[in-house]
Amino acid sequence: MMLYPISHMKKTALLLLAGLLGGCTTLINLGDKVERAATPADAVNFFTTQPDGSLKSEINDSRIARKIEVTGARKSKTANGFLEVQFDLRSVSYISQTVKVACEFLGADGAVVEKQEGWSNLPFQPGAMQTFTAMALAPNAVECRLRLIDR
């Protein structure tokens, strides 16, 4: 019977543990890719500021809602009278996430008066909070709609 030195056993155990942990990460990433593929391309979540200061949400992709939550929004006017909105977002996921955000500014009648073309990437670490700030250039903008997508 051959006995291995303790140091060899420790190395083997550490390599085995590293392999198991690496496999778990691979499974989580694979699951996330499958979820993304199953989500319709137009599944965008909307968060719209309201005249009373509240925030109206429209959830079209519950997968994003399980990862990122919008915890609040603040509206103000710049020195030039333009609408500026800050949205507070928090990651509720256990892995790093990147979501895409964009804004639409609405007039008093609810019609879109300005729309941000393209998307901005917001990376999140687990549990992290970020503030996304948007400023309208249209003087008749009174509300803001944040669009979130996970693509």
C-alpha positions in Angstrom: 0.0 0.0 0.0 1.4 3.4 -1.0 0.8 6.4 1.2 0.9 9.9 -0.4 2.4 12.8 1.3 -0.1 15.3 2.8 0.9 18.0 0.4 0.0 15.9 -2.6 -3.4 15.1 -1.1 -4.0 18.8 -0.4 -3.1 19.7 -4.0 -5.4 17.0 -5.4 -8.3 18.2 -3.1 -7.7 21.9 -4.2 -7.7 20.9 -7.9 -10.9 18.9 -7.4 -12.6 21.8 -5.6 -11.5 24.3 -8.3 -12.9 22.0 -11.0 -16.2 21.7 -9.2 -16.5 25.5 -8.7 -15.6 26.1 -12.4 -18.3 23.6 -13.4 -20.9 25.5 -11.4 -20.0 28.8 -13.0 -20.2 27.2 -16.4 -23.7 25.8 -15.6 -24.9 29.2 -14.4 -23.6 31.0 -17.5 -25.1 28.3 -19.8 -28.5 28.7 -18.0 -28.3 32.5 -18.6 -27.6 32.0 -22.3 -30.6 29.6 -22.6 -32.8 32.2 -20.8 -31.7 34.9 -23.2 -32.4 32.8 -26.2 -35.9 32.0 -25.0 -36.8 35.7 -24.3 -38.5 37.6 -27.2 -36.3 40.3 -28.7 -38.9 43.0 -28.0 -39.3 42.2 -24.3 -38.5 45.6 -22.8 -39.4 46.7 -19.3 -40.6 50.3 -18.9 -40.5 52.6 -15.9 -42.2 55.9 -16.3 -42.2 58.9 -14.0 -45.6 60.2 -13.1 -46.8 63.8 -12.3 -47.5 62.9 -8.6 -43.8 61.7 -8.2 -44.5 58.0 -8.4 -43.1 55.5 -10.8 -45.2 53.3 -13.1 -43.7 50.0 -14.2 -44.6 47.8 -17.1 -42.8 44.4 -16.9 -42.6 42.5 -20.2 -39.5 40.5 -19.3 -39.8 39.0 -15.8 -36.2 37.7 -16.1 -34.8 41.2 -16.0 -37.1 42.0 -13.0 -35.6 39.1 -11.1 -32.1 40.6 -11.7 -32.4 44.4 -11.6 -34.9 46.5 -9.8 -35.6 50.2 -10.1 -35.8 51.5 -6.6 -36.7 55.2 -7.3 -36.6 58.2 -9.6 -36.1 61.9 -9.1 -37.1 64.7 -11.5 -35.7 68.1 -11.6 -35.2 71.0 -14.0 -31.7 72.2 -15.1 -30.8 75.9 -15.0 -31.9 76.2 -18.6 -35.3 74.6 -17.8 -34.8 71.2 -19.3 -36.1 68.0 -17.5 -33.4 65.9 -15.8 -34.3 62.5 -14.3 -32.2 60.2 -12.1 -33.2 56.5 -11.9 -31.8 54.4 -9.0 -31.2 50.7 -10.0 -30.1 47.8 -7.9 -28.8 44.4 -8.8 -30.7 41.6 -7.0 -28.8 38.9 -8.9 -26.1 36.6 -7.5 -23.9 37.0 -10.6 -22.6 40.0 -12.5 -25.1 41.5 -15.0 -25.1 44.0 -17.8 -28.4 45.6 -18.8 -29.1 48.0 -21.6 -31.0 51.2 -20.8 -32.4 54.0 -22.9 -34.9 56.9 -22.2 -37.9 58.4 -23.9 -39.2 61.8 -22.8 -42.9 62.4 -22.8 -44.9 65.6 -23.2 -47.9 66.6 -21.0 -50.2 64.6 -23.3 -48.1 61.4 -22.9 -46.7 61.5 -26.4 -43.0 60.9 -27.0 -41.3 64.2 -27.6 -37.7 63.0 -27.6 -36.2 59.5 -27.8 -32.7 58.3 -27.0 -31.5 56.3 -30.0 -29.4 53.3 -29.2 -28.8 51.8 -25.8 -26.3 52.5 -22.9 -24.7 49.5 -21.2 -24.9 49.4 -17.4 -22.8 46.7 -15.7 -23.7 45.6 -12.2 -21.9 43.5 -9.7 -24.1 41.4 -7.3 -26.0 43.7 -4.9 -24.6 46.9 -6.5 -26.6 50.1 -6.9 -26.2 52.6 -9.8 -27.9 55.9 -10.7 -28.7 56.5 -14.4 -29.2 60.1 -15.3 -31.0 61.4 -18.4 -31.6 64.9 -19.5 -34.1 66.0 -22.1 -33.3 68.6 -24.8 -36.9 69.1 -25.7 -38.3 72.0 -23.7 -41.8 70.4 -23.6 -40.7 67.2 -21.9 -42.4 66.7 -18.5 -42.0 62.9 -17.9 -39.4 60.2 -18.6 -39.7 56.6 -19.5 -36.7 54.3 -18.8 -36.4 51.3 -21.0 -34.5 48.2 -19.8 -33.5 45.3 -21.9 -31.2 42.3 -21.2 -29.5 41.7 -24.6 
